[in-house]
Amino acid sequence: MLRIALAEWEDWGRRERTPGATPPPAASAPAEADPANFPRVLAYWRALGDDGGAVARNRALYAAALSGRAGAAAELWREPAWSAAFVSFVLRAAGVDRREFPPDAAHSGYVDALVRDAERFPALAPFVPREPGAYAPRPGDLVCADRSAEAPIAHWRQRAADGGRFRPMHCDIVVEAGPGHVLAVGGNLGDAVVRTRFPADGSGYLLPPPPGGPVWFAVFENRLGRLPPWGESPAAPYDAGSPRS
């Protein structure tokens, strides 16, 4: 899982960012709009199984861009957002099955499924939500923030009040952690796959984001490889009716 996430980051040019720092000058065109990157994002969406029409829509734009239609390339993969598809791709490519991590086009979709499993099967759940202020992330964990403009949730249990409705979120895959920092790889950041350096305290706990930034609400502890494999799936799949974006 970590090798795949880092390999994708390498392929996108080893882009890095630090929240709150002065961003680098904007590129002349979004990286996702480069036709050379079309197959990369296509692979992320294919990991979902049901892409909500994203592939068909962008295939048409890709064909138009190759034919020289003005403006077509600039629209490639602009919609819909593909950050959740990226996380889903990494987990699927690493051999994690849909029962352990249900791929979804929205972070809120797989977050809800992971929380349900952790609550129903606390001894066996492959991912367990932890409070950011009480758990220091480790490589392989998912760090998740709420991007809502108003009333963002600050704890994963608050998500239940949404009743499954879509909520704008973003999750990154932790690839390195230690005193003072957490490095995590995520997709669709600045229209590319980017490694972010999040500040942490001396014990490795995430520090609050800068004012106006996304609010941490969970760190999903990754217990894959430390637990026995899942048995048969329950009668009602967890991804049924999950929100899409």
Backbone as numpy.savetxt, mean C-alpha at the origin, in Angstrom:
# Nx Ny Nz CAx CAy CAz Cx Cy Cz
9.35 -11.13 0.10 8.51 -9.93 0.10 9.38 -8.67 0.10
10.39 -8.64 0.95 11.27 -7.48 1.01 12.11 -7.35 -0.25
12.59 -8.47 -0.77 13.39 -8.43 -2.00 12.56 -7.87 -3.16
11.30 -8.28 -3.25 10.44 -7.81 -4.34 10.16 -6.32 -4.20
9.83 -5.87 -3.00 9.55 -4.45 -2.79 10.77 -3.60 -3.14
11.95 -4.03 -2.71 13.15 -3.27 -2.99 13.54 -3.33 -4.47
13.27 -4.46 -5.12 13.57 -4.57 -6.55 12.68 -3.60 -7.34
11.41 -3.48 -6.96 10.53 -2.53 -7.63 11.03 -1.11 -7.41
11.45 -0.81 -6.21 11.98 0.52 -5.91 13.22 0.81 -6.77
14.08 -0.18 -6.91 15.26 -0.04 -7.78 14.84 0.26 -9.21
13.86 -0.49 -9.70 13.43 -0.33 -11.10 12.82 1.04 -11.38
12.27 1.67 -10.36 11.69 3.01 -10.53 12.72 4.11 -10.31
13.98 3.75 -10.13 15.03 4.77 -10.03 15.46 5.13 -8.63
15.15 4.27 -7.64 15.61 4.49 -6.26 15.19 5.87 -5.73
13.97 6.24 -5.97 13.48 7.52 -5.49 13.26 7.48 -3.98
13.58 8.57 -3.32 13.45 8.65 -1.86 12.78 9.95 -1.47
12.14 9.92 -0.30 11.55 11.14 0.23 11.54 11.08 1.75
11.45 12.25 2.37 11.34 12.38 3.81 10.17 13.32 4.10
9.12 12.84 4.79 7.97 13.71 5.06 8.40 15.00 5.75
7.86 16.11 5.27 8.18 17.40 5.86 9.38 18.08 5.26
10.22 17.33 4.53 11.40 17.92 3.91 11.02 18.59 2.59
11.85 19.48 2.12 11.60 20.14 0.85 11.66 19.12 -0.27
10.58 18.97 -1.03 10.58 17.96 -2.09 11.55 18.34 -3.21
12.07 17.34 -3.92 12.93 17.64 -5.05 12.14 18.30 -6.17
12.81 18.95 -7.11 12.09 19.58 -8.23 11.24 18.55 -8.97
10.06 18.97 -9.38 9.15 18.06 -10.07 9.73 17.66 -11.42
9.51 16.42 -11.79 9.96 15.95 -13.10 9.11 16.58 -14.18
9.63 16.60 -15.39 8.91 17.20 -16.50 7.62 16.44 -16.80
7.62 15.15 -16.52 6.42 14.33 -16.73 6.37 13.27 -15.64
5.18 12.89 -15.18 5.08 11.85 -14.14 5.71 10.54 -14.61
6.40 9.85 -13.69 7.04 8.59 -14.06 6.01 7.56 -14.52
4.82 7.60 -13.92 3.79 6.63 -14.31 3.31 6.86 -15.73
3.53 8.07 -16.26 3.09 8.40 -17.62 4.10 7.98 -18.68
5.27 7.54 -18.27 6.26 7.06 -19.23 5.79 5.71 -19.77
5.57 5.58 -21.08 5.11 4.29 -21.61 6.00 3.13 -21.23
7.29 3.38 -20.96 8.19 2.31 -20.55 7.79 1.72 -19.20
7.07 2.49 -18.38 6.64 2.01 -17.08 5.25 1.38 -17.11
4.61 1.40 -18.26 3.26 0.84 -18.35 3.20 -0.61 -17.88
4.14 -1.50 -18.31 4.04 -2.90 -17.87 4.19 -3.07 -16.37
4.93 -2.19 -15.71 5.12 -2.31 -14.26 3.79 -2.12 -13.54
3.12 -1.02 -13.85 1.85 -0.74 -13.17 0.79 -1.76 -13.59
0.86 -2.21 -14.84 -0.06 -3.25 -15.31 0.06 -4.50 -14.43
1.28 -4.88 -14.08 1.49 -6.06 -13.23 0.87 -5.86 -11.85
0.93 -4.63 -11.32 0.33 -4.37 -10.01 -1.18 -4.59 -10.06
-1.83 -4.07 -11.10 -3.28 -4.22 -11.20 -3.68 -5.67 -11.44
-2.88 -6.41 -12.17 -3.23 -7.80 -12.45 -3.22 -8.65 -11.19
-2.53 -8.22 -10.16 -2.49 -8.97 -8.90 -3.84 -8.99 -8.21
-4.75 -8.09 -8.61 -6.03 -7.97 -7.93 -7.05 -9.00 -8.40
-6.93 -9.45 -9.64 -7.97 -10.30 -10.20 -9.09 -9.46 -10.77
-9.74 -8.66 -9.96 -10.78 -7.74 -10.41 -10.23 -6.33 -10.29
-9.91 -5.72 -11.43 -9.25 -4.41 -11.39 -10.22 -3.25 -11.55
-11.51 -3.53 -11.62 -12.50 -2.47 -11.75 -12.42 -1.69 -13.05
-11.84 -2.31 -14.08 -11.74 -1.62 -15.37 -10.48 -0.80 -15.55
-9.61 -0.79 -14.55 -8.40 0.04 -14.64 -7.50 -0.40 -15.80
-7.35 -1.70 -15.99 -6.46 -2.20 -17.04 -7.00 -1.83 -18.42
-8.28 -2.09 -18.67 -8.86 -1.77 -19.98 -8.76 -0.29 -20.29
-9.04 0.54 -19.30 -9.00 1.99 -19.50 -7.60 2.46 -19.87
-6.61 1.94 -19.18 -5.25 2.40 -19.42 -4.58 1.70 -20.60
-5.05 0.51 -20.93 -4.56 -0.13 -22.17 -4.91 0.74 -23.38
-6.12 1.30 -23.36 -6.54 2.16 -24.46 -5.66 3.40 -24.54
-5.34 3.98 -23.39 -4.45 5.14 -23.37 -3.05 4.77 -23.85
-2.59 3.58 -23.46 -1.25 3.13 -23.87 -1.19 2.97 -25.38
-2.21 2.35 -25.96 -2.25 2.19 -27.42 -2.28 3.55 -28.11
-3.04 4.49 -27.53 -3.11 5.82 -28.11 -1.77 6.54 -28.03
-1.07 6.34 -26.90 0.23 6.98 -26.74 1.24 6.43 -27.75
1.21 5.12 -27.97 2.13 4.51 -28.93 1.83 4.96 -30.36
0.57 5.28 -30.61 0.20 5.74 -31.96 0.49 7.22 -32.16
0.92 7.88 -31.07 1.30 9.28 -31.19 0.21 10.27 -30.90
-0.93 9.82 -30.32 -2.00 10.76 -30.03 -1.58 11.74 -28.96
-1.70 13.01 -29.23 -1.25 14.04 -28.29 -1.99 13.93 -26.96
-1.22 13.99 -25.87 -1.80 14.00 -24.53 -2.13 12.65 -23.95
-2.09 11.60 -24.75 -2.49 10.28 -24.23 -1.51 9.78 -23.18
-0.21 9.92 -23.43 0.78 9.41 -22.48 0.67 10.09 -21.13
0.35 11.39 -21.13 0.26 12.12 -19.87 -0.86 11.61 -18.98
-1.83 10.89 -19.54 -2.95 10.38 -18.76 -2.74 8.96 -18.25
-1.64 8.32 -18.68 -1.42 6.92 -18.31 -1.37 6.75 -16.80
-2.19 5.83 -16.28 -2.24 5.43 -14.87 -2.52 6.59 -13.91
-2.99 7.72 -14.45 -3.36 8.81 -13.54 -4.55 8.41 -12.69
-5.47 7.65 -13.27 -6.64 7.14 -12.56 -6.80 5.66 -12.87
-7.20 4.88 -11.92 -7.33 5.18 -10.49 -5.98 5.06 -9.78
-5.94 5.49 -8.53 -4.71 5.39 -7.74 -4.29 3.94 -7.60
-2.99 3.67 -7.66 -2.52 2.28 -7.69 -1.65 1.89 -6.49
-1.68 2.68 -5.41 -0.83 2.35 -4.26 -1.25 1.06 -3.58
-2.57 0.80 -3.46 -3.03 -0.45 -2.85 -2.74 -1.63 -3.78
-2.85 -1.41 -5.08 -2.51 -2.46 -6.04 -1.04 -2.84 -5.92
-0.18 -1.85 -5.66 1.25 -2.14 -5.51 1.49 -3.06 -4.30
0.92 -2.73 -3.16 1.08 -3.58 -1.97 0.56 -4.99 -2.26
-0.60 -5.06 -2.91 -1.18 -6.37 -3.24 -0.25 -7.16 -4.15
0.34 -6.50 -5.13 1.28 -7.16 -6.04 2.46 -7.75 -5.29
3.06 -6.98 -4.40 4.23 -7.46 -3.66 3.88 -8.71 -2.85
2.74 -8.68 -2.16 2.35 -9.84 -1.36 2.07 -11.05 -2.23
1.37 -10.85 -3.35 1.05 -11.97 -4.23 2.32 -12.52 -4.88
3.21 -11.64 -5.33 4.45 -12.08 -5.97 5.35 -12.82 -4.99
5.23 -12.52 -3.70 6.02 -13.20 -2.68 5.44 -14.56 -2.31
4.28 -14.92 -2.90 3.68 -16.22 -2.65 2.66 -16.24 -1.54
2.25 -15.05 -1.07 1.23 -14.99 -0.02 -0.13 -15.17 -0.69
-0.91 -16.15 -0.23 -2.16 -16.43 -0.92 -3.26 -15.45 -0.50
-4.36 -15.51 -1.24 -5.44 -14.57 -1.03 -6.12 -14.74 0.33
-6.02 -15.92 0.89 -6.63 -16.13 2.20 -5.85 -15.39 3.28
-4.55 -15.31 3.12 -3.72 -14.64 4.12 -3.68 -13.13 3.92
-3.71 -12.71 2.65 -3.75 -11.28 2.34 -4.62 -11.09 1.12
-5.88 -10.65 1.30 -6.78 -10.47 0.16 -6.43 -9.20 -0.61
-5.93 -9.33 -1.86 -5.57 -8.13 -2.62 -6.78 -7.25 -2.85
-6.56 -5.94 -2.91 -7.67 -5.01 -3.07 -7.17 -3.74 -3.73
-8.05 -3.10 -4.46 -7.72 -1.83 -5.11 -7.73 -0.66 -4.14
-8.26 -0.87 -2.93 -8.31 0.16 -1.91 -7.63 -0.37 -0.64
-6.79 0.45 -0.03 -6.15 0.02 1.22 -7.19 -0.34 2.27
-8.29 0.41 2.32 -9.31 0.14 3.33 -9.90 -1.25 3.17
-9.91 -1.79 1.94 -10.46 -3.13 1.72 -9.64 -4.21 2.39
-8.32 -4.20 2.14 -7.52 -5.26 2.77 -7.28 -4.99 4.25
-7.26 -3.72 4.65 -7.15 -3.40 6.08 -8.31 -4.02 6.85
-9.53 -3.86 6.35 -10.70 -4.44 7.02 -10.58 -5.95 7.13
-10.12 -6.59 6.05 -10.00 -8.05 6.06 -8.95 -8.51 7.08
-7.82 -7.81 7.14 -6.77 -8.19 8.09 -7.24 -8.00 9.53
-7.97 -6.92 9.78 -8.49 -6.68 11.13 -9.48 -7.77 11.52
-10.37 -8.15 10.59 -11.35 -9.20 10.89 -10.67 -10.51 11.24
-9.65 -10.87 10.48 -8.94 -12.11 10.77 -8.25 -12.05 12.13
-7.63 -10.92 12.43 -6.93 -10.78 13.71 -7.90 -10.87 14.89
-9.10 -10.36 14.71 -10.08 -10.41 15.79 -10.69 -11.80 15.94
-10.89 -12.51 14.82 -11.52 -13.83 14.87 -10.52 -14.93 15.20
-9.28 -14.77 14.73 -8.26 -15.81 14.91 -6.97 -15.19 15.44
-6.98 -14.65 16.65 -5.81 -13.92 17.16 -4.54 -14.77 17.23
-4.68 -16.08 17.40 -3.49 -16.92 17.51 -2.92 -17.31 16.15
-3.71 -17.15 15.09 -3.29 -17.63 13.77 -3.20 -16.54 12.71
-3.76 -15.38 12.96 -3.79 -14.34 11.93 -2.39 -13.98 11.47
-2.15 -13.93 10.15 -0.81 -13.63 9.65 -0.42 -12.17 9.82
-1.40 -11.28 9.93 -1.13 -9.87 10.19 -1.97 -9.43 11.38
-1.34 -8.73 12.31 -2.04 -8.29 13.52 -1.89 -6.78 13.65
-3.01 -6.03 13.76 -2.90 -4.57 13.89 -2.36 -4.19 15.27
-1.41 -3.28 15.25 -0.82 -2.77 16.49 -0.95 -1.24 16.52
-1.03 -0.72 17.72 -1.08 0.73 17.89 0.31 1.31 17.63
0.44 2.31 16.74 1.78 2.83 16.41 2.58 3.31 17.61
1.89 3.84 18.62 2.61 4.33 19.79 3.05 3.25 20.75
2.64 1.99 20.51 2.96 0.91 21.43 3.70 -0.24 20.76
4.06 -0.08 19.49 4.73 -1.17 18.76 5.70 -0.56 17.76
6.94 -1.00 17.80 7.96 -0.51 16.88 7.96 -1.36 15.61
7.77 -0.76 14.44 7.71 -1.55 13.20 9.00 -2.33 12.95
8.82 -3.47 12.25 9.93 -4.32 11.84 9.83 -4.56 10.34
10.93 -4.94 9.69 10.87 -5.25 8.26 9.79 -6.29 7.96
9.00 -6.00 6.93 7.88 -6.87 6.56 6.55 -6.39 7.06
6.54 -5.51 8.07 5.29 -4.96 8.58 4.72 -3.95 7.58
3.44 -3.63 7.76 2.78 -2.58 7.00 2.51 -1.41 7.92
2.90 -0.21 7.52 2.59 0.99 8.28 1.50 1.74 7.52
0.40 2.06 8.23 -0.79 2.59 7.56 -1.21 3.92 8.17
-1.56 4.85 7.27 -1.99 6.18 7.70 -3.32 6.53 7.05
-4.06 7.39 7.71 -5.34 7.90 7.20 -5.06 9.22 6.48
-5.53 9.33 5.23 -5.31 10.54 4.44 -6.57 11.41 4.37
-7.55 11.14 5.21 -8.78 11.93 5.18 -8.48 13.38 5.54
-9.13 14.29 4.83 -8.94 15.72 5.10 -9.61 16.12 6.42
-10.70 15.44 6.77 -11.41 15.76 8.00 -11.59 14.51 8.85
-11.43 14.66 10.15 -11.65 13.60 11.13 -10.93 12.30 10.77
-9.61 12.33 10.57 -8.89 11.07 10.30 -8.89 10.19 11.54
-8.90 8.88 11.32 -8.85 7.97 12.47 -7.41 7.87 12.96
-7.24 7.72 14.27 -5.91 7.63 14.88 -5.67 6.27 15.51
-6.64 5.35 15.37 -6.49 4.00 15.92 -7.29 3.07 15.03
-6.74 1.88 14.80 -7.39 0.96 13.87 -8.79 0.55 14.30
-9.08 0.56 15.60 -10.43 0.19 16.05 -11.47 1.22 15.63
-11.06 2.45 15.37 -12.01 3.48 14.94 -12.54 3.21 13.54
-11.85 2.38 12.77 -12.30 2.07 11.42 -13.67 1.40 11.42
-14.01 0.67 12.48 -15.29 -0.04 12.54 -16.47 0.91 12.40
-16.33 2.16 12.84 -17.43 3.11 12.76 -17.78 3.47 11.31
-16.88 3.20 10.37 -17.14 3.50 8.96 -18.09 2.49 8.33
-18.29 1.35 8.97 -19.19 0.35 8.42 -18.76 -0.18 7.07
-17.47 -0.24 6.83 -16.97 -0.77 5.57 -16.89 0.23 4.44
-17.32 1.47 4.68 -17.26 2.49 3.63 -15.80 2.82 3.30
-15.59 3.26 2.07 -14.25 3.64 1.64 -13.71 4.79 2.50
-12.44 4.69 2.85 -11.74 5.77 3.53 -10.38 5.91 2.88
-9.95 7.11 2.53 -8.64 7.27 1.90 -7.51 6.93 2.88
-6.72 5.95 2.51 -5.61 5.49 3.34 -4.37 5.32 2.47
-3.26 5.11 3.13 -2.05 4.72 2.41 -1.23 3.84 3.34
-0.76 2.70 2.81 0.10 1.79 3.56 1.39 1.56 2.79
2.49 1.48 3.53 3.80 1.19 2.97 4.36 -0.08 3.60
5.30 -0.70 2.91 5.94 -1.92 3.38 7.27 -1.56 4.03
7.43 -1.88 5.30 8.68 -1.57 6.01 9.80 -2.48 5.49
10.90 -1.86 5.09 12.05 -2.62 4.58 13.26 -2.51 5.50
13.25 -1.54 6.39 14.36 -1.39 7.36 13.85 -0.57 8.52
14.28 -0.89 9.72 13.84 -0.15 10.89 14.94 -0.18 11.95
15.02 0.88 12.72 16.01 0.96 13.77 15.83 2.24 14.55
16.69 2.49 15.53 16.59 3.72 16.31 16.65 4.95 15.40
15.62 5.77 15.49 15.60 7.03 14.75 15.01 6.99 13.37
14.70 5.81 12.83 14.17 5.79 11.47 13.40 4.51 11.17
12.47 4.64 10.23 11.77 3.52 9.63 11.76 3.77 8.13
12.34 2.86 7.35 12.33 2.98 5.89 11.24 2.07 5.35
10.40 2.63 4.47 9.27 1.87 3.94 9.09 2.19 2.46
8.71 1.17 1.69 8.51 1.31 0.25 7.01 1.30 -0.03
6.58 2.25 -0.87 5.17 2.33 -1.23 5.00 2.75 -2.68
3.81 2.54 -3.21 3.53 2.86 -4.60 2.69 4.10 -4.77
2.74 4.68 -5.97 1.94 5.84 -6.34 2.25 7.04 -5.45
3.51 7.16 -5.04 3.98 8.32 -4.30 4.79 9.17 -5.29
4.31 10.38 -5.57 4.95 11.14 -6.62 4.91 10.41 -7.95
3.85 9.62 -8.14 3.62 8.87 -9.39 4.70 7.83 -9.66
5.24 7.25 -8.60 6.28 6.23 -8.74 6.29 5.35 -7.50
7.18 4.35 -7.49 7.45 3.57 -6.28 8.60 4.27 -5.56
8.38 4.59 -4.30 9.31 5.45 -3.55 9.62 4.81 -2.21
10.84 5.02 -1.74 11.20 4.64 -0.37 11.17 5.88 0.50
10.40 5.80 1.59 10.23 6.94 2.49 10.97 6.68 3.79
11.65 7.71 4.28 12.30 7.66 5.59 11.39 8.36 6.60
10.75 7.55 7.44 9.88 8.10 8.47 10.68 8.27 9.76
10.51 9.39 10.45 11.22 9.58 11.72 10.68 8.67 12.81
11.59 8.18 13.64 11.22 7.32 14.78 12.05 7.77 15.98
11.60 7.34 17.17 12.38 7.70 18.36 13.53 6.72 18.54
14.24 6.84 19.63 15.42 6.01 19.85 15.13 4.54 20.00
13.86 4.20 20.27 13.47 2.79 20.39 12.81 2.26 19.12
12.73 3.09 18.09 12.16 2.64 16.82 10.68 2.86 16.66
10.02 3.54 17.60 8.59 3.82 17.48 8.39 5.02 16.54
7.41 4.92 15.66 7.12 6.01 14.73 6.77 7.29 15.49
7.31 8.39 15.01 6.96 9.69 15.57 5.76 10.25 14.81
5.00 11.15 15.43 3.86 11.74 14.73 4.32 12.42 13.45
3.48 12.41 12.41 3.84 13.07 11.15 3.85 14.57 11.32
4.44 15.30 10.38 4.41 16.77 10.45 2.98 17.28 10.33
2.73 18.52 10.79 1.36 19.07 10.73 0.78 18.97 9.31
-0.47 18.50 9.25 -1.13 18.38 7.97 -0.83 17.08 7.24
0.06 16.26 7.80 0.41 15.01 7.15 -0.57 13.90 7.50
-0.50 12.77 6.80 -1.36 11.63 7.13 -1.17 11.18 8.58
-2.23 10.67 9.18 -2.21 10.27 10.59 -2.05 8.76 10.70
-1.01 8.31 11.41 -0.84 6.87 11.63 -2.01 6.32 12.42
-2.55 5.18 11.96 -3.59 4.54 12.74 -3.28 3.08 13.02
-2.31 2.49 12.36 -1.97 1.08 12.62 -0.62 0.72 12.03
0.04 -0.18 12.72 1.16 -0.93 12.16 0.71 -2.39 12.15
0.68 -3.00 10.98 0.29 -4.41 10.91 1.53 -5.29 11.06
1.60 -5.95 12.21 2.72 -6.86 12.46 2.61 -8.06 11.52
3.67 -8.31 10.80 3.72 -9.41 9.84 4.21 -10.67 10.53
3.32 -11.68 10.64 3.70 -12.94 11.28 3.80 -14.08 10.27
3.85 -13.75 8.98 3.99 -14.77 7.95 5.28 -15.57 8.16
5.18 -16.86 8.00 6.35 -17.70 8.20 6.58 -18.09 9.64
5.83 -17.51 10.55 5.96 -17.83 11.97 4.76 -18.59 12.49
3.78 -18.86 11.58 2.54 -19.50 11.98 2.24 -20.66 11.05
1.42 -21.64 11.49 1.01 -22.72 10.58 0.15 -22.16 9.46
0.10 -22.81 8.30 -0.69 -22.30 7.18 -2.18 -22.34 7.48
-2.93 -21.51 6.79 -4.37 -21.47 6.94 -4.99 -22.75 6.39
-6.16 -23.06 6.91 -6.92 -24.19 6.39 -7.89 -23.71 5.33
-9.04 -24.34 5.27 -10.03 -23.97 4.27 -10.55 -22.55 4.54
-10.87 -21.85 3.46 -11.43 -20.51 3.59 -12.83 -20.60 4.19
-13.24 -19.57 4.93 -14.60 -19.57 5.47 -15.61 -19.48 4.35
-16.87 -19.77 4.66 -17.90 -19.80 3.63 -18.08 -18.45 2.96
-18.01 -17.35 3.74 -18.17 -16.01 3.16 -16.80 -15.38 3.02
-16.32 -15.18 1.80 -14.99 -14.58 1.62 -14.96 -13.16 2.16
-13.81 -12.81 2.74 -13.71 -11.51 3.38 -13.71 -10.36 2.40
-13.35 -10.62 1.14 -13.28 -9.51 0.22 -14.63 -9.22 -0.45
-15.66 -9.96 -0.10 -16.97 -9.71 -0.69 -17.48 -8.35 -0.26
-17.82 -7.53 -1.23 -18.37 -6.22 -0.94 -17.36 -5.21 -0.42
-16.07 -5.51 -0.53 -15.08 -4.56 -0.04 -15.06 -3.33 -0.95
-14.74 -2.16 -0.40 -14.77 -0.94 -1.21 -13.70 -0.95 -2.27
-13.95 -0.25 -3.32 -12.99 -0.11 -4.40 -12.77 1.38 -4.66
-11.63 1.68 -5.18 -11.35 3.07 -5.53 -10.63 3.09 -6.85
